[in-house]
Amino acid sequence: MSSAKISACREMRAVILLLLPLLLVSVSTPLAVAQEASSVLQSPAPTIHIESNLVLVDVIALNAKNGLPDETLKRGDFQLFDNSCPVSIKTFDSGAQFTTRPLALWFIAQCHMQGYEAKGSGLFKGQISRFQPALKYLEKGDTVAVAHWCDDGRSNLDLMPTRNLQDVSITLEHVLAPGPDTKYADRAGELALQSTLQQIVDTTRSSRPEPLPVLIFLYGDYSSMNRSEADHFIGELLETSAIAFGVRDRRSPHIWFAPGEQKEIAHYVATQTGGQYLDATPATYAGALEEILRQLHFRYELGFEPKALDGKRHKLTVKLVDSVGNQHKGVHLRYRAGYVPVHR
């Protein structure tokens, strides 16, 4: 064979080698697409909300007679108001249908304070394992985490969201263990708590898909804060969909008077975000946590689009339509008091 023919053959072979992958892709792509479509059709369709500025309002509906969640409500049963103006409910999810966001449970405790054990988190020391039985009720996708703050200004995220439930008890007991004597300081402690909650919110926002951040205070809550500071504190939380709960040991004293200040800050946070603070004894710690999880897992999520991202606090109101309200007279709705529309 002449050198010219050999050269021509080599050039033809090179062209074929270059075109072959493209030919294979063009042949295999329809099959791959068909297989992928088949796989999608066979899988349960997840609930996806693509509105970037969608505001999600978590609503807990409890029967006043037995305290159990009402699982029977539907989208058309609710009315939603933004600053007293009705808004259209764009999305609706129900915990009973397993379509609500997963939970990111953050257990929050105050570090050891000598002489203030009953007023802070000290009574939970050595008792954290009593919460463990309730954790079996976590659902797929739920995670647990631990954070703490100290009155000397220190704060930390001690355990990032995980499915390893044993790590929760170990980490919380480490947080509650006696260490260097922490001095009581109002302002430093307030800033430390704010820092802890802000870090939790930032961590949640970086998660994909974004879960519902749930703050669970293990805290006696013998506390108070300047009212304007407390209002600012809540405003920052209302920029998120965070919901707060708390467990208080019944042996902890109540703070009865705080002239000019908002008393029991953790209780206040729970009320404003649609959560609840529960009193318990060591024997009922697990029952209290189980009650919190039951309320969260059977909640409803109403989504709407705010008319403007004005960065101001808006009042939220959720009602049942009259006809439904008459049929569910014993149902009490709990939800966050407001929201702050900001660009996400």
C-alpha positions in Angstrom: 0.0 0.0 0.0 1.3 3.4 -0.9 2.3 5.9 1.8 -0.5 8.2 0.6 -3.1 5.5 1.1 -1.7 4.7 4.5 -1.9 8.4 5.5 -5.5 8.6 4.2 -6.5 5.5 6.2 -5.0 6.9 9.4 -6.8 10.2 8.9 -10.1 8.3 8.4 -9.5 6.2 11.5 -8.9 9.3 13.6 -12.1 10.9 12.3 -14.1 7.7 13.2 -12.5 7.6 16.7 -13.5 11.2 17.2 -17.1 10.7 16.1 -17.7 7.3 17.8 -18.3 8.8 21.3 -20.8 11.2 19.9 -22.6 8.5 18.0 -22.7 6.4 21.2 -24.1 9.3 23.2 -26.8 10.0 20.6 -27.9 6.4 20.7 -27.7 5.9 24.4 -29.3 9.2 25.5 -32.9 8.3 24.6 -32.6 5.0 26.5 -31.0 6.8 29.5 -33.7 9.4 29.4 -36.4 6.7 29.2 -34.9 4.9 32.1 -34.6 8.0 34.2 -38.2 9.0 33.4 -39.3 5.5 34.4 -37.4 5.8 37.7 -39.0 9.1 38.4 -42.5 7.8 37.7 -41.9 4.9 40.1 -40.6 7.1 42.9 -43.0 9.1 45.2 -43.0 12.7 44.2 -41.5 15.0 46.9 -43.0 18.4 47.7 -40.9 21.1 46.1 -41.5 24.8 46.7 -39.6 26.9 44.1 -40.7 30.3 45.3 -37.5 31.9 46.7 -39.4 34.3 48.9 -42.1 31.9 50.1 -43.0 32.4 53.7 -43.8 29.2 55.5 -46.1 29.3 58.5 -46.0 26.2 60.7 -49.4 25.7 62.4 -50.0 23.3 65.3 -53.7 22.4 65.7 -54.5 20.8 69.1 -57.8 19.4 70.4 -58.5 21.3 73.6 -60.3 18.2 75.1 -57.6 15.6 74.8 -54.5 17.7 73.8 -53.9 15.6 70.7 -53.1 17.1 67.2 -56.1 17.4 64.8 -54.9 15.5 61.7 -58.0 16.0 59.6 -57.7 19.7 58.4 -57.3 20.5 54.8 -55.9 23.5 52.8 -59.4 25.0 52.3 -60.0 24.9 56.1 -57.5 27.7 56.8 -57.5 31.4 56.4 -54.2 33.3 56.6 -53.8 37.0 57.3 -50.8 39.3 56.9 -51.2 42.5 59.0 -55.0 41.7 59.0 -55.1 41.4 55.2 -56.1 38.1 53.8 -53.4 36.4 51.6 -53.6 33.4 49.3 -52.2 30.1 50.6 -49.9 29.1 47.8 -48.6 25.8 49.3 -50.0 23.4 51.9 -48.3 20.5 53.6 -49.5 18.2 56.3 -47.4 16.2 58.8 -50.0 13.4 58.7 -49.2 13.1 55.0 -45.4 13.2 55.6 -44.9 16.2 53.3 -43.7 18.8 55.9 -40.0 19.7 56.2 -37.8 17.5 58.3 -36.8 18.7 61.8 -33.4 20.0 62.9 -33.8 19.6 66.7 -31.3 21.8 68.7 -31.1 21.0 72.4 -29.9 24.2 74.1 -28.6 24.4 77.7 -26.9 26.9 79.8 -23.5 25.9 81.0 -23.0 25.0 84.7 -23.3 27.9 87.1 -22.4 27.2 90.7 -25.3 28.0 93.0 -27.7 28.6 90.1 -28.4 25.0 89.2 -32.2 25.1 89.7 -32.5 28.5 88.0 -30.6 27.4 84.9 -29.9 24.0 83.4 -28.2 22.3 86.3 -31.1 20.0 87.3 -30.7 18.2 84.1 -27.2 17.1 84.8 -26.9 13.3 85.1 -30.5 13.0 83.8 -30.1 13.4 80.1 -30.5 9.7 79.3 -34.1 10.0 80.5 -34.9 11.8 77.2 -33.5 9.0 75.1 -36.7 6.9 74.8 -38.5 9.7 73.1 -35.8 10.0 70.4 -37.1 6.8 68.8 -40.0 8.8 67.5 -37.7 10.9 65.2 -38.7 10.5 61.5 -36.4 9.9 58.5 -34.6 13.1 57.7 -34.8 14.5 61.3 -31.6 15.4 62.9 -30.4 16.3 66.4 -27.8 18.8 67.6 -26.6 20.5 70.8 -25.6 24.1 71.6 -25.0 26.0 74.8 -24.4 29.5 76.2 -22.8 30.8 79.3 -23.4 34.0 81.3 -19.8 35.0 81.0 -20.3 35.5 77.2 -19.2 32.2 75.9 -21.4 30.2 73.4 -20.8 27.2 71.2 -22.4 24.8 68.8 -21.3 21.6 70.5 -22.8 19.0 68.2 -23.7 19.7 64.6 -26.9 18.1 63.2 -26.6 14.3 63.2 -28.6 11.1 63.1 -26.3 9.6 65.8 -28.7 9.8 68.8 -26.2 8.5 71.3 -24.0 11.6 70.7 -26.8 13.9 72.1 -26.7 12.5 75.6 -22.9 12.4 75.7 -22.5 16.0 74.5 -25.2 17.4 76.7 -23.7 15.8 79.8 -20.4 17.2 78.9 -21.9 20.7 78.5 -23.6 20.4 81.9 -20.5 19.1 83.7 -19.1 21.4 86.4 -16.2 23.5 85.1 -14.6 26.8 85.9 -17.0 28.9 88.0 -19.1 31.0 85.7 -20.0 34.5 87.1 -23.5 35.8 86.6 -23.6 38.7 84.2 -26.8 39.9 82.6 -25.6 41.6 79.4 -22.8 39.1 78.6 -25.3 36.2 79.0 -27.9 37.9 76.8 -25.4 38.4 74.0 -24.1 34.8 74.4 -27.7 33.4 74.0 -28.3 35.6 71.0 -25.1 34.5 69.4 -26.0 30.8 70.0 -29.4 31.2 68.3 -27.9 33.1 65.4 -25.4 30.4 64.8 -28.1 27.8 64.8 -30.2 29.8 62.3 -27.1 30.3 60.0 -26.3 26.6 60.2 -29.9 25.6 59.3 -30.0 28.0 56.3 -26.8 26.4 54.9 -28.5 23.0 54.9 -30.1 21.6 51.7 -33.0 20.9 51.8 -33.5 23.4 54.6 -35.1 21.8 57.6 -37.3 23.4 60.2 -35.1 24.7 63.0 -36.5 23.6 66.4 -35.0 25.1 69.5 -35.5 22.9 72.6 -34.4 24.7 75.8 -33.5 22.5 78.8 -33.6 25.4 81.1 -35.3 26.6 84.3 -35.6 30.1 82.7 -35.2 32.2 85.9 -34.3 35.1 83.6 -35.4 38.6 82.4 -34.4 41.0 79.7 -35.0 44.6 78.8 -38.3 44.7 76.8 -36.8 46.6 73.8 -33.9 44.1 73.7 -36.3 41.2 74.0 -38.4 42.7 71.1 -35.3 43.0 69.0 -34.3 39.5 69.9 -37.6 38.1 68.7 -37.5 40.2 65.5 -34.3 38.4 64.5 -35.9 35.0 65.1 -39.0 36.0 63.1 -36.8 36.5 60.0 -36.6 32.7 60.1 -39.2 30.0 60.5 -37.6 28.7 63.8 -39.9 27.4 66.4 -39.0 27.1 70.1 -40.0 24.7 72.8 -38.7 24.2 76.3 -38.6 21.7 79.2 -38.5 23.1 82.7 -37.9 20.9 85.7 -40.7 21.4 88.1 -38.3 22.0 90.9 -37.0 25.2 89.3 -38.3 28.4 90.9 -40.3 30.9 88.9 -39.3 34.5 88.6 -42.4 36.5 89.6 -41.4 40.1 89.3 -39.1 41.8 86.7 -40.1 45.5 86.7 -39.7 47.0 83.2 -38.3 43.8 81.8 -39.6 40.8 80.0 -39.4 37.9 82.4 -38.7 34.2 81.4 -37.0 34.9 78.1 -37.1 31.3 76.9 -40.8 31.0 77.6 -41.3 34.3 75.7 -39.3 33.0 72.7 -41.5 29.8 72.7 -44.7 31.8 72.8 -43.7 34.2 70.0 -42.5 31.5 67.7 -45.6 29.2 68.1 -44.0 26.7 70.4 -44.6 25.7 74.0 -42.8 25.4 77.4 -43.5 22.2 79.3 -43.0 21.5 83.0 -41.7 18.0 83.8 -40.1 15.8 86.4 -37.2 13.5 85.7 -39.7 10.7 85.4 -41.6 12.6 82.7 -38.7 14.1 80.7 -39.2 11.6 77.9 -43.0 12.2 77.9 -42.4 15.9 77.5 -40.1 15.4 74.6 -42.4 12.9 73.0 -45.2 15.5 73.3 -43.1 18.1 71.5 -42.3 15.7 68.7 -45.9 14.7 68.3 -46.9 18.3 67.9 -44.2 18.9 65.3 -44.7 15.8 63.3 -48.5 16.5 62.9 -48.2 20.2 62.2 -49.4 22.0 59.0 -47.3 24.2 56.8 -49.0 27.1 55.0 -46.9 28.9 52.4 -47.6 32.4 51.0 -45.8 35.1 49.1 -45.4 38.4 50.9 -46.4 41.5 48.8 -43.1 43.3 49.7 -39.8 42.4 51.2 -39.8 45.5 53.5 -37.8 44.1 56.4 -40.5 45.2 58.8 -42.3 43.0 61.3 -45.7 41.8 60.1 -48.4 40.3 62.3 -49.6 36.8 61.3 -53.1 35.5 62.0 -54.3 32.0 61.1 -58.0 31.0 61.5 -60.3 28.2 60.5 -63.0 29.2 58.1 -66.3 29.6 59.9 -68.0 26.4 58.7 -64.9 24.4 59.7 -64.5 26.3 63.0 -68.0 25.3 64.0 -67.2 21.7 63.4 -63.8 21.9 65.2 -64.8 24.2 68.2 -62.4 22.5 70.5 -59.3 23.0 68.2 -56.7 25.6 69.2 -54.3 26.9 66.6 -50.8 27.8 67.5 -48.3 29.6 65.2 -45.6 32.3 65.2 -46.9 35.7 66.1 -45.3 37.4 63.0 -42.6 37.3 60.4 -40.1 39.7 58.9 -40.0 39.6 55.1 -36.4 39.7 53.9 -34.7 38.6 50.7 -33.3 35.1 51.1 
